[in-house]
Amino acid sequence: MVRPMTDANLKSAFAGESQAHMRYAIFAQRADEAGFPNIARLFRAVAYAERVHASNHYGNIRSRGDAVTVSMAGFGSRATPEDLEIGIEGETFEVEEMYPAYLEVARAQKEYAAEVSFRYAWEAEKTHAEFYRRAKEAADEGLDVDLGPVCVCDVCGYTVEGEVPDVCPICKARRDRFKIFSD
């Protein structure tokens, strides 16, 4: 049985994550053009994580039949610090409001596959706003952020700076499932 609330939440999450993926890819190009290669790399890594989240939600939607999605999304400006602020706002919304609500609905409706998809995204999103805050502090001073390799799990989107963990702390995927974004 397809539960309408969980179904609507999956469609909303898919649309939002898809748009975040594209928005961050555009922001990466603009950061490169503005002389912020590390911020551009960070945007690319997080864009990849958002693609993973969208793909997981898509798999759940596709298993339910035909679907049409609608989503709202913020747009950037022309300045990297403002693009980072939009990223901070979007990631904070997902962590504090969107995914906790979607998770509760999926749990209440015993929609276990949707619950896993939402939980993976929610846990992974928790690092993104902090990465963007750090990058914004540097960009506000006209500097690029000091950033090591950014590693993204291709199963759940978990994002970490530095060494790839042996096992993903969210989904337990092996280290070879991480994509590394480095200089």
PyMOL commands that set and color helices and strands:
alter all, ss='L'
color gray80, all
select helices_A, chain A and resi 4-33+37-62+80-108+112-125+128-140+175-177
alter helices_A, ss='H'
color red, helices_A
select strands_A, chain A and resi 150-153+159-161+178-181
alter strands_A, ss='S'
color yellow, strands_A
deselect
rebuild
show_as cartoon
